[in-house]
């Protein structure tokens, strides 16, 4: 099941959203860079909000999300129940990050999920050249699977890895 991508306007909206999120994160980090503890808390809250917002969009277009997600996620391709559970996993991770629950376990799960997802996105981009939609926003905003999706997955995975490293050095 392939989804044709025919709108650059939605892609531009998504790019603006991602840029606004990262610009906000960068600004806050610059302002508070003297306080590593605050920066970690801010990063956890950013990740929490990100997971909850995207999980909410995925649930709004739940059936469509599942159909799109299994096209490029390596775990979902092999275990469809994972595609059904993914929005709920994201919502749970969001809550765990916002309330700082789960620590290293939460970060390990996030790193694994996001970096495996990045691997799947990379492979799909290379094979299909943006012929399918990213499932990240369900069917609410249809965007092509692209380098933005890849950067998003890698950034979330690396933030989780950074949290793990920070826990061991502090």
C-alpha positions in Angstrom: 0.0 0.0 0.0 1.8 3.1 -1.2 0.6 6.7 -0.6 1.3 9.2 -3.3 2.8 12.4 -2.1 1.4 15.4 -3.9 1.6 18.4 -1.6 4.6 20.5 -0.8 2.5 22.8 1.3 2.0 20.2 4.0 5.7 19.4 3.9 6.6 23.0 4.4 4.2 23.2 7.4 5.9 20.2 9.0 9.4 21.6 8.3 8.4 24.9 10.0 7.1 22.9 13.0 10.3 20.9 13.3 12.4 24.0 12.9 10.4 25.9 15.5 10.9 23.0 18.0 14.6 22.8 17.4 15.0 26.6 17.5 13.2 26.7 20.8 15.3 23.9 22.2 18.5 25.6 21.0 17.5 29.0 22.4 16.6 27.6 25.8 19.9 25.6 25.9 21.9 28.7 25.1 20.2 30.7 27.8 20.6 28.0 30.5 23.8 26.3 29.3 25.4 27.0 32.7 23.0 24.6 34.4 23.4 21.0 33.1 20.6 19.8 35.4 18.2 22.3 33.9 19.2 21.4 30.4 18.6 17.7 31.1 15.2 18.5 32.6 14.3 20.7 29.6 15.4 18.0 27.2 13.3 15.4 29.0 10.3 17.7 28.8 10.9 18.4 25.2 11.0 14.7 24.5 7.9 14.1 26.6 5.8 16.7 24.8 7.1 15.5 21.4 6.0 11.9 22.2 2.6 13.0 23.4 1.9 15.3 20.5 2.9 12.8 17.9 1.2 9.9 19.7 -2.0 11.9 19.8 -1.8 12.5 16.0 -1.1 8.8 15.5 -4.2 7.9 17.4 -6.3 10.4 15.5 -5.4 8.6 12.3 -4.9 5.2 14.0 -5.8 2.8 11.1 -4.0 4.9 8.6 -1.0 5.2 10.9 -0.7 1.4 11.1 -0.9 1.0 7.4 1.8 3.5 6.8 4.1 2.5 9.7 4.5 -1.1 8.6 5.8 0.1 5.3 9.1 1.3 6.8 9.6 0.4 10.4 11.7 -2.8 10.7 10.0 -4.0 13.9 6.5 -3.3 12.6 7.2 -5.1 9.4 7.9 -8.3 11.3 5.4 -7.9 14.2 2.3 -6.0 13.3 1.2 -5.8 16.9 4.1 -3.4 17.4 2.5 -1.0 14.8 -0.8 -1.2 16.8 1.1 -0.5 20.1 3.5 2.2 18.9 1.2 5.2 19.5 0.5 4.0 23.0 4.2 3.3 23.6 4.9 6.9 22.5 2.3 8.3 24.8 3.7 6.2 27.7 7.2 7.4 27.0 5.9 11.0 26.9 4.4 10.7 30.3 7.5 8.9 31.7 9.7 11.8 30.4 7.4 14.6 31.6 7.3 13.1 35.1 10.9 11.8 35.1 9.9 8.2 35.7 11.9 5.2 34.5 15.3 6.8 34.1 17.8 4.7 32.2 15.3 2.0 31.3 13.0 4.6 29.7 16.0 6.1 27.9 17.2 2.6 26.7 13.8 1.8 25.3 13.6 5.2 23.6 17.1 4.9 22.1 16.4 1.4 20.7 13.0 2.3 19.3 14.1 5.6 17.7 17.4 4.4 16.3 15.9 1.2 14.8 13.2 3.4 13.4 15.8 5.7 11.9 17.4 2.7 10.3 14.1 1.7 8.7 13.5 5.3 7.5 16.9 5.4 6.0 16.4 2.1 4.1 13.0 3.1 2.9 14.2 6.5 1.7 17.0 4.8 -0.2 14.7 2.2 -1.8 11.5 4.1 -2.5 12.6 7.7 -2.9 9.8 9.3 -0.9 6.9 7.3 -2.4 5.2 6.8 0.9 4.0 9.0 3.7 5.6 9.4 7.1 3.3 7.9 9.7 4.5 10.2 12.5 1.5 12.5 12.2 -1.0 9.7 11.4 -3.2 10.8 8.5 -3.7 14.3 9.8 -0.9 15.9 7.9 0.5 13.8 5.1 4.2 14.3 4.6 6.6 12.3 2.6 9.0 10.0 4.4 12.1 12.1 4.2 15.4 13.2 5.7 13.3 15.3 8.2 11.8 12.0 9.6 15.3 10.5 9.7 16.7 13.5 11.6 13.8 13.5 14.0 14.3 9.8 14.8 18.1 10.2 15.1 17.7 13.3 17.3 15.3 11.6 19.7 17.5 8.5 19.8 20.7 10.5 20.5 18.9 12.6 23.2 18.0 9.3 24.9 21.6 8.1 24.6 22.9 11.4 25.9 20.5 11.0 28.9 22.0 7.6 29.6 25.6 8.9 29.4 24.7 11.9 31.6 23.2 9.5 34.2 26.5 7.7 34.5 28.8 10.7 34.6 26.8 12.8 37.1 
